[in-house]
Amino acid sequence: MLFESAFSRALAVTQLTGPTVSTRKQPENLNDSEKHLFASSFRHDVLSSKMLELDNVTAHANGWLYKNPTLLKESFVDVREPSRSRRLRTLPRHLVSALTADKVKEAVWVTDNWSRNYYHWLTDAMPRLYVATRHNPDLEILLPSNFAAIAYTHQSLEPFRLKEIRILREGQCARIEKFFLPSYVAETGNYNDDVIKKVGELYRAYFGTSSPSVRRIYVSRNKAPVRQISNEAEILPILSRYGFEIVHCENLSFSEQVKLFSEASIITGPHGAGFVNMMFMHEGATVLEIHPRDQKINTCYFSMASAFNHSYFYMLAETASTTTPSHLDNMIVDPVKLQEQLEAVCGD
């Protein structure tokens, strides 16, 4: 009890997108013995998305949404919902703070507890905002307090030309008279191909270039806490020989990233959030993603490359240890195998 989906509380439900099927083209260099790594992603059924309209929703600075005493499940991704005991402990605090909540006439909400991550912001939250603004272009967005400290928040919202961007202060809560909540456009790691392409085009038209160049980008993770290339110094001369620029995305503003990747014809590097920037590349670009060798790999960028009609190549690398989970471990890239892949990718 007191933990329900917003669907059961909605005054109105409007369909924004219809159901569709995403069929992905296979990696360009797919080895039959490794087909199982991608097989589950070759086809994906995408459900329709809907706009929920609710009245008198209370939004807290931490991103928790309440309809009276009921905590809305849409505040969280399914795998990160708070425990029942935690929900009960926080309920009295909500009831007290709701008495003095700031009044907001209307707002749209597109975030959950994963949205402050760059990948999830661009692939989960922004598609929701895109379909919402196509339904109603005159929207004010309301965001949890942690977005105030994220450098790319305002720049990434500029192209949507929102009526207002309101970020809750730490400890603040707001009571929204008319609350718009678009559902997810697709499951995390999958995409409504048409919508994600439209989001990429929106950013490229606003910050990027109108036509691609032949720039080649290596997305380094040597400043990231996980999935670094342990022997990166050994492979940099090979990358340089093939004309790759070394890029650390964390050193660039959001608009600079859009512009840079809109000029790129080929990107490569280890699996990580920087690869979401392939959204800004012109259709038909090329991607070479380096994965930790494992029985199960994250195929979110394979699926994204297919949505944008990019040519997708992959390379498997050994992990640096035998005890760390592979998705958190650093990798060791075989220079000879990398050169073989670059020859195939670049055609040089």
JOKAUR-V138935 format. One record per residue. N is the residue number from 0. RES is the residue in three letters. PHI is phi in radians with two decimals (* if undefined). PSI is psi in whole degrees, 0 to 359 (* if undefined). D_CENTER is the distance of its C-alpha to the mean C-alpha in Angstrom with 2 decimals. Layout:
n=N res=RES phi=PHI psi=PSI d_center=D_CENTER
n=N res=RES phi=PHI psi=PSI d_center=D_CENTER
This chain:
n=0 res=MET phi=* psi=161 d_center=31.20
n=1 res=LEU phi=1.05 psi=22 d_center=29.54
n=2 res=PHE phi=-2.57 psi=97 d_center=26.06
n=3 res=GLU phi=-2.38 psi=163 d_center=25.15
n=4 res=SER phi=-1.30 psi=148 d_center=22.58
n=5 res=ALA phi=-1.12 psi=338 d_center=22.60
n=6 res=PHE phi=-1.01 psi=322 d_center=23.78
n=7 res=SER phi=-1.27 psi=347 d_center=27.15
n=8 res=ARG phi=-1.94 psi=0 d_center=27.51
n=9 res=ALA phi=-1.27 psi=140 d_center=26.43
n=10 res=LEU phi=-1.36 psi=326 d_center=29.14
n=11 res=ALA phi=-2.58 psi=147 d_center=27.62
n=12 res=VAL phi=-2.28 psi=119 d_center=24.99
n=13 res=THR phi=-2.06 psi=130 d_center=24.16
n=14 res=GLN phi=-1.29 psi=131 d_center=22.44
n=15 res=LEU phi=-1.79 psi=318 d_center=19.78
n=16 res=THR phi=-2.35 psi=151 d_center=18.94
n=17 res=GLY phi=-1.57 psi=169 d_center=21.04
n=18 res=PRO phi=-1.16 psi=150 d_center=20.45
n=19 res=THR phi=-2.64 psi=171 d_center=19.90
n=20 res=VAL phi=-2.11 psi=131 d_center=19.84
n=21 res=SER phi=-1.81 psi=117 d_center=17.57
n=22 res=THR phi=-1.90 psi=119 d_center=19.84
n=23 res=ARG phi=-1.69 psi=138 d_center=18.55
n=24 res=LYS phi=-1.33 psi=146 d_center=20.96
n=25 res=GLN phi=-1.22 psi=156 d_center=21.82
n=26 res=PRO phi=-0.95 psi=144 d_center=21.19
n=27 res=GLU phi=-1.10 psi=330 d_center=23.93
n=28 res=ASN phi=-2.00 psi=32 d_center=25.45
n=29 res=LEU phi=-1.13 psi=125 d_center=25.12
n=30 res=ASN phi=-1.59 psi=133 d_center=27.89
n=31 res=ASP phi=-0.97 psi=325 d_center=29.47
n=32 res=SER phi=-1.25 psi=347 d_center=29.66
n=33 res=GLU phi=-1.99 psi=9 d_center=25.88
n=34 res=LYS phi=-1.05 psi=328 d_center=25.08
n=35 res=HIS phi=-1.09 psi=338 d_center=24.42
n=36 res=LEU phi=-1.19 psi=334 d_center=21.27
n=37 res=PHE phi=-2.01 psi=348 d_center=19.60
n=38 res=ALA phi=-0.95 psi=320 d_center=21.95
n=39 res=SER phi=-1.20 psi=347 d_center=19.98
n=40 res=SER phi=-1.83 psi=0 d_center=17.20
n=41 res=PHE phi=-1.16 psi=335 d_center=19.74
n=42 res=ARG phi=-2.51 psi=137 d_center=19.74
n=43 res=HIS phi=-2.51 psi=131 d_center=17.60
n=44 res=ASP phi=-1.48 psi=124 d_center=18.80
n=45 res=VAL phi=-1.84 psi=123 d_center=16.47
n=46 res=LEU phi=-1.33 psi=166 d_center=17.97
n=47 res=SER phi=-1.26 psi=156 d_center=18.76
n=48 res=SER phi=-1.95 psi=152 d_center=16.98
n=49 res=LYS phi=-2.37 psi=154 d_center=19.33
n=50 res=MET phi=-1.76 psi=121 d_center=20.02
n=51 res=LEU phi=-1.71 psi=136 d_center=21.83
n=52 res=GLU phi=-2.03 psi=123 d_center=24.37
n=53 res=LEU phi=-2.16 psi=163 d_center=25.87
n=54 res=ASP phi=-2.03 psi=148 d_center=28.50
n=55 res=ASN phi=0.90 psi=57 d_center=29.02
n=56 res=VAL phi=-1.65 psi=138 d_center=25.81
n=57 res=THR phi=-1.79 psi=122 d_center=25.72
n=58 res=ALA phi=-1.88 psi=129 d_center=22.53
n=59 res=HIS phi=-1.71 psi=159 d_center=22.80
n=60 res=ALA phi=-1.06 psi=334 d_center=21.39
n=61 res=ASN phi=-1.44 psi=0 d_center=19.64
n=62 res=GLY phi=1.68 psi=1 d_center=17.63
n=63 res=TRP phi=-1.41 psi=134 d_center=20.15
n=64 res=LEU phi=-1.96 psi=133 d_center=21.40
n=65 res=TYR phi=-2.19 psi=141 d_center=25.00
n=66 res=LYS phi=-1.98 psi=100 d_center=27.21
n=67 res=ASN phi=1.04 psi=233 d_center=30.58
n=68 res=PRO phi=-1.52 psi=1 d_center=30.72
n=69 res=THR phi=-1.59 psi=123 d_center=28.07
n=70 res=LEU phi=-1.37 psi=129 d_center=24.66
n=71 res=LEU phi=-1.50 psi=132 d_center=22.01
n=72 res=LYS phi=-1.09 psi=334 d_center=19.85
n=73 res=GLU phi=-1.17 psi=355 d_center=16.91
n=74 res=SER phi=-1.21 psi=343 d_center=16.63
n=75 res=PHE phi=-2.36 psi=154 d_center=15.14
n=76 res=VAL phi=-1.31 psi=151 d_center=13.24
n=77 res=ASP phi=-0.97 psi=321 d_center=16.21
n=78 res=VAL phi=-1.41 psi=357 d_center=16.38
n=79 res=ARG phi=-2.23 psi=32 d_center=16.48
n=80 res=GLU phi=-1.27 psi=144 d_center=19.04
n=81 res=PRO phi=-1.24 psi=153 d_center=21.89
n=82 res=SER phi=-1.18 psi=161 d_center=25.25
n=83 res=ARG phi=-1.04 psi=319 d_center=28.06
n=84 res=SER phi=-1.13 psi=322 d_center=30.08
n=85 res=ARG phi=-1.19 psi=321 d_center=27.41
n=86 res=ARG phi=-1.08 psi=319 d_center=27.05
n=87 res=LEU phi=-1.19 psi=322 d_center=30.82
n=88 res=ARG phi=-1.13 psi=324 d_center=31.15
n=89 res=THR phi=-1.53 psi=348 d_center=28.87
n=90 res=LEU phi=-1.05 psi=313 d_center=30.41
n=91 res=PRO phi=-1.02 psi=321 d_center=33.51
n=92 res=ARG phi=-1.11 psi=321 d_center=31.55
n=93 res=HIS phi=-1.10 psi=314 d_center=29.56
n=94 res=LEU phi=-1.09 psi=324 d_center=32.85
n=95 res=VAL phi=-1.27 psi=311 d_center=34.46
n=96 res=SER phi=-1.17 psi=330 d_center=31.74
n=97 res=ALA phi=-1.11 psi=336 d_center=31.27
n=98 res=LEU phi=-1.15 psi=333 d_center=34.90
n=99 res=THR phi=-2.05 psi=21 d_center=34.19
n=100 res=ALA phi=-1.11 psi=144 d_center=30.69
n=101 res=ASP phi=-1.14 psi=146 d_center=30.18
n=102 res=LYS phi=-1.63 psi=129 d_center=30.54
n=103 res=VAL phi=-2.17 psi=131 d_center=27.91
n=104 res=LYS phi=-1.18 psi=309 d_center=29.02
n=105 res=GLU phi=-2.74 psi=153 d_center=25.73
n=106 res=ALA phi=-2.84 psi=157 d_center=21.98
n=107 res=VAL phi=-1.86 psi=145 d_center=18.66
n=108 res=TRP phi=-2.23 psi=128 d_center=16.15
n=109 res=VAL phi=-2.27 psi=8 d_center=12.47
n=110 res=THR phi=-1.91 psi=160 d_center=11.31
n=111 res=ASP phi=-2.37 psi=193 d_center=11.93
n=112 res=ASN phi=-1.39 psi=6 d_center=12.61
n=113 res=TRP phi=-1.89 psi=353 d_center=9.19
n=114 res=SER phi=-1.22 psi=340 d_center=7.74
n=115 res=ARG phi=-1.32 psi=352 d_center=9.34
n=116 res=ASN phi=-1.34 psi=136 d_center=7.18
n=117 res=TYR phi=-0.97 psi=315 d_center=5.80
n=118 res=TYR phi=-1.08 psi=310 d_center=2.79
n=119 res=HIS phi=-1.22 psi=329 d_center=2.86
n=120 res=TRP phi=-1.07 psi=313 d_center=4.74
n=121 res=LEU phi=-1.40 psi=330 d_center=4.05
n=122 res=THR phi=-1.81 psi=340 d_center=3.33
n=123 res=ASP phi=-1.89 psi=306 d_center=5.36
n=124 res=ALA phi=-1.26 psi=314 d_center=7.38
n=125 res=MET phi=-1.20 psi=323 d_center=8.16
n=126 res=PRO phi=-1.06 psi=323 d_center=9.31
n=127 res=ARG phi=-1.10 psi=318 d_center=11.33
n=128 res=LEU phi=-1.18 psi=322 d_center=12.75
n=129 res=TYR phi=-1.05 psi=309 d_center=13.55
n=130 res=VAL phi=-1.19 psi=329 d_center=15.59
n=131 res=ALA phi=-1.16 psi=317 d_center=17.10
n=132 res=THR phi=-1.29 psi=336 d_center=18.36
n=133 res=ARG phi=-1.27 psi=333 d_center=19.75
n=134 res=HIS phi=-1.39 psi=321 d_center=21.66
n=135 res=ASN phi=-2.53 psi=100 d_center=22.73
n=136 res=PRO phi=-1.29 psi=350 d_center=22.30
n=137 res=ASP phi=-1.83 psi=67 d_center=24.11
n=138 res=LEU phi=-2.02 psi=149 d_center=21.66
n=139 res=GLU phi=-1.90 psi=130 d_center=21.36
n=140 res=ILE phi=-1.70 psi=142 d_center=18.12
n=141 res=LEU phi=-2.06 psi=132 d_center=18.61
n=142 res=LEU phi=-2.24 psi=151 d_center=16.36
n=143 res=PRO phi=-1.10 psi=162 d_center=17.13
n=144 res=SER phi=-1.10 psi=330 d_center=19.12
n=145 res=ASN phi=-1.17 psi=347 d_center=16.76
n=146 res=PHE phi=-1.32 psi=347 d_center=14.92
n=147 res=ALA phi=-1.16 psi=332 d_center=18.29
n=148 res=ALA phi=-1.66 psi=0 d_center=18.00
n=149 res=ILE phi=-1.62 psi=122 d_center=14.61
n=150 res=ALA phi=-1.09 psi=326 d_center=15.73
n=151 res=TYR phi=-1.55 psi=0 d_center=13.09
n=152 res=THR phi=-0.96 psi=301 d_center=13.20
n=153 res=HIS phi=-1.22 psi=319 d_center=16.14
n=154 res=GLN phi=-1.08 psi=319 d_center=15.66
n=155 res=SER phi=-1.25 psi=344 d_center=12.30
n=156 res=LEU phi=-1.64 psi=345 d_center=14.18
n=157 res=GLU phi=-0.92 psi=312 d_center=17.33
n=158 res=PRO phi=-1.09 psi=342 d_center=17.00
n=159 res=PHE phi=-1.41 psi=346 d_center=16.86
n=160 res=ARG phi=0.88 psi=53 d_center=20.31
n=161 res=LEU phi=-1.25 psi=155 d_center=20.14
n=162 res=LYS phi=-1.08 psi=319 d_center=23.45
n=163 res=GLU phi=-2.83 psi=149 d_center=22.52
n=164 res=ILE phi=-1.96 psi=115 d_center=19.81
n=165 res=ARG phi=-2.06 psi=121 d_center=21.12
n=166 res=ILE phi=-1.92 psi=124 d_center=19.85
n=167 res=LEU phi=-1.12 psi=142 d_center=21.91
n=168 res=ARG phi=-1.36 psi=157 d_center=24.07
n=169 res=GLU phi=-0.96 psi=126 d_center=24.29
n=170 res=GLY phi=1.47 psi=352 d_center=26.47
n=171 res=GLN phi=-1.47 psi=153 d_center=26.45
n=172 res=CYS phi=-2.39 psi=157 d_center=25.98
n=173 res=ALA phi=-2.31 psi=143 d_center=26.27
n=174 res=ARG phi=-1.85 psi=115 d_center=27.82
n=175 res=ILE phi=-1.74 psi=121 d_center=26.38
n=176 res=GLU phi=-1.14 psi=313 d_center=29.08
n=177 res=LYS phi=-2.14 psi=112 d_center=26.92
n=178 res=PHE phi=-2.00 psi=119 d_center=23.41
n=179 res=PHE phi=-1.78 psi=127 d_center=20.91
n=180 res=LEU phi=-2.31 psi=96 d_center=18.12
n=181 res=PRO phi=-1.27 psi=138 d_center=16.15
n=182 res=SER phi=-1.33 psi=172 d_center=15.14
n=183 res=TYR phi=-1.11 psi=143 d_center=11.94
n=184 res=VAL phi=-1.38 psi=333 d_center=12.01
n=185 res=ALA phi=-2.80 psi=165 d_center=11.30
n=186 res=GLU phi=-1.15 psi=149 d_center=10.92
n=187 res=THR phi=-0.98 psi=132 d_center=7.88
n=188 res=GLY phi=1.56 psi=353 d_center=7.97
n=189 res=ASN phi=-2.21 psi=172 d_center=9.97
n=190 res=TYR phi=-2.57 psi=146 d_center=10.17
n=191 res=ASN phi=-1.40 psi=108 d_center=12.92
n=192 res=ASP phi=-0.97 psi=317 d_center=13.85
n=193 res=ASP phi=-1.11 psi=317 d_center=15.67
n=194 res=VAL phi=-1.22 psi=314 d_center=13.17
n=195 res=ILE phi=-1.13 psi=326 d_center=10.22
n=196 res=LYS phi=-1.16 psi=321 d_center=13.16
n=197 res=LYS phi=-1.14 psi=322 d_center=14.48
n=198 res=VAL phi=-1.12 psi=314 d_center=11.49
n=199 res=GLY phi=-1.04 psi=317 d_center=11.75
n=200 res=GLU phi=-1.13 psi=323 d_center=15.48
n=201 res=LEU phi=-1.06 psi=313 d_center=15.47
n=202 res=TYR phi=-1.19 psi=318 d_center=14.07
n=203 res=ARG phi=-1.13 psi=322 d_center=16.31
n=204 res=ALA phi=-1.19 psi=330 d_center=19.25
n=205 res=TYR phi=-1.50 psi=316 d_center=18.94
n=206 res=PHE phi=-1.98 psi=342 d_center=18.34
n=207 res=GLY phi=-1.73 psi=198 d_center=18.87
n=208 res=THR phi=-1.85 psi=154 d_center=21.87
n=209 res=SER phi=-1.38 psi=343 d_center=23.46
n=210 res=SER phi=-2.50 psi=147 d_center=24.23
n=211 res=PRO phi=-1.31 psi=158 d_center=22.98
n=212 res=SER phi=-1.96 psi=196 d_center=25.07
n=213 res=VAL phi=-1.88 psi=24 d_center=25.68
n=214 res=ARG phi=-1.15 psi=141 d_center=23.80
n=215 res=ARG phi=-2.05 psi=128 d_center=22.62
n=216 res=ILE phi=-2.09 psi=129 d_center=19.97
n=217 res=TYR phi=-1.82 psi=119 d_center=19.77
n=218 res=VAL phi=-1.57 psi=102 d_center=16.70
n=219 res=SER phi=-1.42 psi=147 d_center=18.51
n=220 res=ARG phi=-2.07 psi=24 d_center=17.40
n=221 res=ASN phi=-1.28 psi=357 d_center=20.91
n=222 res=LYS phi=-1.85 psi=0 d_center=19.87
n=223 res=ALA phi=-1.54 psi=156 d_center=17.24
n=224 res=PRO phi=-1.31 psi=337 d_center=18.66
n=225 res=VAL phi=-2.39 psi=164 d_center=17.88
n=226 res=ARG phi=0.97 psi=41 d_center=17.82
n=227 res=GLN phi=-1.35 psi=162 d_center=20.01
n=228 res=ILE phi=-1.61 psi=108 d_center=22.48
n=229 res=SER phi=-1.05 psi=324 d_center=25.70
n=230 res=ASN phi=-1.83 psi=38 d_center=27.92
n=231 res=GLU phi=-1.02 psi=322 d_center=25.87
n=232 res=ALA phi=-1.03 psi=330 d_center=29.08
n=233 res=GLU phi=-1.30 psi=330 d_center=30.71
n=234 res=ILE phi=-1.70 psi=348 d_center=28.28
n=235 res=LEU phi=-1.05 psi=319 d_center=27.83
n=236 res=PRO phi=-1.08 psi=326 d_center=31.19
n=237 res=ILE phi=-1.17 psi=315 d_center=30.21
n=238 res=LEU phi=-1.08 psi=318 d_center=27.02
n=239 res=SER phi=-1.09 psi=322 d_center=29.18
n=240 res=ARG phi=-1.09 psi=331 d_center=31.73
n=241 res=TYR phi=-1.68 psi=11 d_center=29.29
n=242 res=GLY phi=1.43 psi=22 d_center=28.31
n=243 res=PHE phi=-1.50 psi=135 d_center=24.90
n=244 res=GLU phi=-1.53 psi=140 d_center=23.93
n=245 res=ILE phi=-1.58 psi=123 d_center=22.53
n=246 res=VAL phi=-2.19 psi=134 d_center=19.50
n=247 res=HIS phi=-1.93 psi=107 d_center=17.99
n=248 res=CYS phi=-1.08 psi=331 d_center=14.85
n=249 res=GLU phi=-1.18 psi=346 d_center=15.55
n=250 res=ASN phi=-1.52 psi=355 d_center=18.81
n=251 res=LEU phi=-1.97 psi=146 d_center=17.48
n=252 res=SER phi=-1.23 psi=168 d_center=16.63
n=253 res=PHE phi=-1.06 psi=313 d_center=13.69
n=254 res=SER phi=-1.11 psi=325 d_center=16.27
n=255 res=GLU phi=-1.16 psi=322 d_center=17.75
n=256 res=GLN phi=-1.14 psi=316 d_center=14.67
n=257 res=VAL phi=-1.03 psi=313 d_center=14.39
n=258 res=LYS phi=-1.09 psi=313 d_center=18.14
n=259 res=LEU phi=-1.02 psi=311 d_center=18.35
n=260 res=PHE phi=-1.30 psi=337 d_center=16.00
n=261 res=SER phi=-1.22 psi=342 d_center=17.59
n=262 res=GLU phi=-1.68 psi=356 d_center=20.79
n=263 res=ALA phi=-1.58 psi=142 d_center=19.87
n=264 res=SER phi=-1.79 psi=335 d_center=21.34
n=265 res=ILE phi=-2.46 psi=137 d_center=20.35
n=266 res=ILE phi=-2.25 psi=149 d_center=17.80
n=267 res=THR phi=-2.56 psi=168 d_center=18.27
n=268 res=GLY phi=2.56 psi=176 d_center=17.60
n=269 res=PRO phi=-1.31 psi=151 d_center=16.59
n=270 res=HIS phi=-0.90 psi=128 d_center=13.44
n=271 res=GLY phi=3.07 psi=175 d_center=10.90
n=272 res=ALA phi=-1.06 psi=334 d_center=7.97
n=273 res=GLY phi=-1.05 psi=337 d_center=10.27
n=274 res=PHE phi=-1.25 psi=343 d_center=9.99
n=275 res=VAL phi=-1.09 psi=340 d_center=6.85
n=276 res=ASN phi=-1.18 psi=353 d_center=9.75
n=277 res=MET phi=-1.10 psi=344 d_center=11.51
n=278 res=MET phi=-0.98 psi=331 d_center=10.26
n=279 res=PHE phi=-1.66 psi=354 d_center=13.08
n=280 res=MET phi=-1.31 psi=150 d_center=15.67
n=281 res=HIS phi=-1.22 psi=150 d_center=18.42
n=282 res=GLU phi=-0.93 psi=139 d_center=18.84
n=283 res=GLY phi=1.59 psi=10 d_center=20.72
n=284 res=ALA phi=-1.28 psi=182 d_center=19.52
n=285 res=THR phi=-2.21 psi=139 d_center=19.60
n=286 res=VAL phi=-2.23 psi=130 d_center=17.26
n=287 res=LEU phi=-2.11 psi=110 d_center=18.83
n=288 res=GLU phi=-1.84 psi=132 d_center=16.68
n=289 res=ILE phi=-1.71 psi=120 d_center=18.66
n=290 res=HIS phi=-1.91 psi=150 d_center=18.22
n=291 res=PRO phi=-1.16 psi=138 d_center=20.37
n=292 res=ARG phi=-1.16 psi=123 d_center=23.14
n=293 res=ASP phi=-2.80 psi=168 d_center=22.80
n=294 res=GLN phi=-1.35 psi=343 d_center=23.64
n=295 res=LYS phi=-2.49 psi=122 d_center=20.06
n=296 res=ILE phi=-2.02 psi=159 d_center=17.11
n=297 res=ASN phi=-1.40 psi=118 d_center=13.38
n=298 res=THR phi=-1.76 psi=18 d_center=13.18
n=299 res=CYS phi=-1.08 psi=326 d_center=9.52
n=300 res=TYR phi=-1.47 psi=333 d_center=10.29
n=301 res=PHE phi=-1.05 psi=313 d_center=13.69
n=302 res=SER phi=-1.14 psi=322 d_center=12.56
n=303 res=MET phi=-1.16 psi=317 d_center=10.43
n=304 res=ALA phi=-1.02 psi=319 d_center=13.56
n=305 res=SER phi=-1.12 psi=319 d_center=15.71
n=306 res=ALA phi=-1.04 psi=325 d_center=14.05
n=307 res=PHE phi=-1.64 psi=5 d_center=14.76
n=308 res=ASN phi=1.05 psi=36 d_center=18.09
n=309 res=HIS phi=-1.53 psi=152 d_center=17.69
n=310 res=SER phi=-1.38 psi=124 d_center=20.10
n=311 res=TYR phi=-1.93 psi=126 d_center=18.49
n=312 res=PHE phi=-2.09 psi=155 d_center=20.53
n=313 res=TYR phi=-2.38 psi=160 d_center=20.06
n=314 res=MET phi=-2.50 psi=136 d_center=22.19
n=315 res=LEU phi=-1.74 psi=135 d_center=22.88
n=316 res=ALA phi=-2.16 psi=152 d_center=24.01
n=317 res=GLU phi=-1.25 psi=146 d_center=26.07
n=318 res=THR phi=-1.45 psi=157 d_center=24.82
n=319 res=ALA phi=-1.36 psi=340 d_center=26.76
n=320 res=SER phi=-2.39 psi=173 d_center=28.04
n=321 res=THR phi=-1.90 psi=359 d_center=29.04
n=322 res=THR phi=-1.93 psi=332 d_center=28.21
n=323 res=THR phi=-1.39 psi=136 d_center=24.62
n=324 res=PRO phi=-0.94 psi=139 d_center=21.95
n=325 res=SER phi=-1.04 psi=327 d_center=20.69
n=326 res=HIS phi=-1.28 psi=351 d_center=16.97
n=327 res=LEU phi=-1.96 psi=355 d_center=18.28
n=328 res=ASP phi=-1.59 psi=156 d_center=21.12
n=329 res=ASN phi=-1.34 psi=166 d_center=21.91
n=330 res=MET phi=-2.20 psi=156 d_center=23.00
n=331 res=ILE phi=-2.08 psi=118 d_center=26.15
n=332 res=VAL phi=-1.68 psi=130 d_center=26.07
n=333 res=ASP phi=-1.30 psi=114 d_center=29.31
n=334 res=PRO phi=-1.02 psi=322 d_center=30.30
n=335 res=VAL phi=-1.14 psi=315 d_center=32.42
n=336 res=LYS phi=-1.18 psi=325 d_center=29.75
n=337 res=LEU phi=-1.09 psi=316 d_center=27.26
n=338 res=GLN phi=-1.09 psi=321 d_center=29.95
n=339 res=GLU phi=-1.08 psi=318 d_center=30.52
n=340 res=GLN phi=-1.17 psi=318 d_center=26.89
n=341 res=LEU phi=-1.13 psi=326 d_center=26.89
n=342 res=GLU phi=-1.09 psi=319 d_center=30.14
n=343 res=ALA phi=-1.24 psi=320 d_center=28.65
n=344 res=VAL phi=-1.26 psi=314 d_center=25.49
n=345 res=CYS phi=-1.52 psi=336 d_center=27.36
n=346 res=GLY phi=1.22 psi=21 d_center=30.59
n=347 res=ASP phi=-1.60 psi=* d_center=32.60
